[in-house]
Amino acid sequence: MDMGDTKNRPVGFFDTGVGGISVLKRAMEIMPKENYIYFGDSKNAPYGTRPVEEVKTLTYDAIEFLLEKGAKAIVVACNTATSVAIESLRKKYKSIPIIGVEPALKPAVEMRHEGKIIIMATPITLVEKKFNNLVINYGKNSEIEPLPCAGLVELIESGITEGEELNHFLTEKLEKYLNSKIAAIVLGCTHYPFINRELQKVVGENVPIIDGSEGTAKELKRKLVEHNLLNEENGEGTVEIYNSLDRKEIVDFSYKLLYGKK
């Protein structure tokens, strides 16, 4: 295969379900010429409450699927899988760039707003070493509050991205913070940007809500340039979406999240 063909090969994206679409969307804005292939493992979602070894196995299976489809680089667009498996993935698949995601704590800290920085994430992400190192690195002079949100991924996977049920869930989760100053909310799960609108209603318009999709997309571009893999063809790239549930509804929902108003 010559270098031209290699550059035309797709960038693979993987998440436990539809969440990584939020990162894919940003990557498409930054690199519209690239071809993309997305695999969502909604059948096994969420990973955030599963044992670590099980998460690793499911992640390896997803990476193999994307490699079989010809991926030239892979984005692990899942905070839980990144926390648990990114280091071992890079050791195993040394020939291609593998990019992970992490909570965007640094920009939240650099805002220097008064109050608590709340990190919403799955339970497993918040207890992993990678997350705790992030807090140590960026949280020395900030008040950081991890907020495990078990159940939120399931709501989003079922198509609930706004409305009364979601509002009630978020209000209950954030209740103890609503009468004090919130410096920022960091979304530590790639599913969560899809509930931004409802979350903003709960915390108020003045509270910044930050996710890591832009940083991940920019890192992907850096890696593609570094490995001479950036697609230089004219015109827009293609997107293929697969899901382990193998149901039309979940694939249609994924495309709706990608191209719809949200």
MARKOL-302638 format. One record per residue (C-alpha): residue in three letters; x, y, z. Coordinates in steps of 0.25 Angstrom, whole numbers, plus 5000, padded with zeros to 4 digits. Layout:
<nodes>
alaXYZ/...
</nodes>
This chain:
<nodes>
met500050005000/asp500650134996/met500650265005/gly499450324997/asp498650205000/thr499050215015/lys498650355016/asn497250325010/arg496950215021/pro495950255032/val496250305046/gly495550205055/phe494750255067/phe494250165079/asp493350195090/thr492450115100/gly491250165092/val490850295085/gly491750385094/gly492950395086/ile492150455075/ser492350585082/val493850565080/leu493650525065/lys492850645063/arg493950735067/ala494950655059/met494150675047/glu494150825049/ile495650825050/met495950725039/pro494750715029/lys495550645018/glu495850525027/asn495050395026/tyr494450345039/ile493950215044/tyr493250205058/phe492950085066/gly492050105078/asp491949985088/ser490550015093/lys490249865096/asn491249875107/ala491050015112/pro491350075121/tyr492750035124/gly492850125136/thr492250025146/arg492949905140/pro494149835146/val495549885140/glu495949755133/glu494549745126/val494749885121/lys496149855116/thr495649735109/leu494449805102/thr495349925098/tyr496349825092/asp495249765084/ala494749895079/ile496149935074/glu496249805067/phe494949835060/leu495449975055/leu496849915051/glu496049815042/lys495349935036/gly496649995032/ala496850105042/lys498150185041/ala497950245055/ile497050225066/val496350315076/val495850245089/ala494750345091/cys494350285104/asn494950345118/thr494750215125/ala495450125114/thr496550235113/ser496750235128/val496850085129/ala497450035116/ile498150145108/glu499650115113/ser499449965110/leu498849995096/arg500050085092/lys500949975096/lys500249875088/tyr499949955075/lys501250035074/ser501050045059/ile499850145059/pro499550275067/ile498550245078/ile497950365085/gly497150365098/val496250465105/glu496350525118/pro495550625127/ala495850765122/leu496350805136/lys497450895132/pro496551005125/ala495651005136/val496751035146/glu497351135137/met496051215137/arg496351245152/his494851265155/glu494351265170/gly493751145175/lys493750995173/ile494150925160/ile493250805159/ile493650685150/met492550605146/ala492950465141/thr492650315142/pro493050245156/ile494250165150/thr494850295143/leu494850365156/val495650255164/glu496650225153/lys498150265155/lys498150345142/phe497050435148/asn497650455161/asn498950495154/leu498250595147/val497650655160/ile499050655166/asn499650725154/tyr498550835152/gly497850845165/lys498850895175/asn498151035177/ser496750995173/glu495550935180/ile495250815172/glu494050725174/pro493950595167/leu492450555164/pro492150415160/cys490950415151/ala490550265150/gly489250255142/leu489450375133/val490150305121/glu488950205121/leu487950325120/ile488750385108/glu488850245102/ser487350235102/gly487150365095/ile486950455107/thr487750585105/glu486750685110/gly485450695118/glu484850675131/glu485450535135/leu486850585131/asn486650715139/his486250645151/phe487450545150/leu488450665149/thr487750755160/glu487850635169/lys489250605166/leu489650755167/glu488750795179/lys489850815189/tyr490550915180/leu489450995175/asn489451095186/ser490951115186/lys491951175176/ile492251075164/ala493551115157/ala493351025146/ile492750885142/val493650795135/leu493050685127/gly493850555129/cys493050465120/thr492950485105/his491450455106/tyr491150575115/pro491350695105/phe490050645099/ile489250685111/asn489950825112/arg488650905109/glu487950835121/leu489150845130/gln489250995127/lys487851015132/val488150945145/val489451015148/gly489151155142/glu489651225130/asn490851285137/val491551145140/pro492551105129/ile492350965125/ile493650905119/asp493850775111/gly495150715105/ser494650695091/glu495450815085/gly496750775092/thr496650625087/ala496350665073/lys497550765072/glu498450655078/leu497850555067/lys498250655056/arg499650675062/lys499850525062/leu499350515048/val500350625043/glu501450565052/his501250425045/asn501050485031/leu499650425031/leu498850555029/asn497850535017/glu498150645007/glu497050604997/asn496050704992/gly494650704997/glu493950655009/gly494250525016/thr493250415019/val492750355032/glu492350215035/ile491650185048/tyr491550045054/asn490949995067/ser491049865075/leu489549865077/asp489349855062/arg488049925062/lys487650035052/glu487050125063/ile488450135070/val489150165058/asp488150265053/phe488250335067/ser489750335065/tyr489650415052/lys488550505058/leu489550545069/leu490650565059/tyr489850645049/gly488650695057/lys488450825065/lys489150775078/
</nodes>
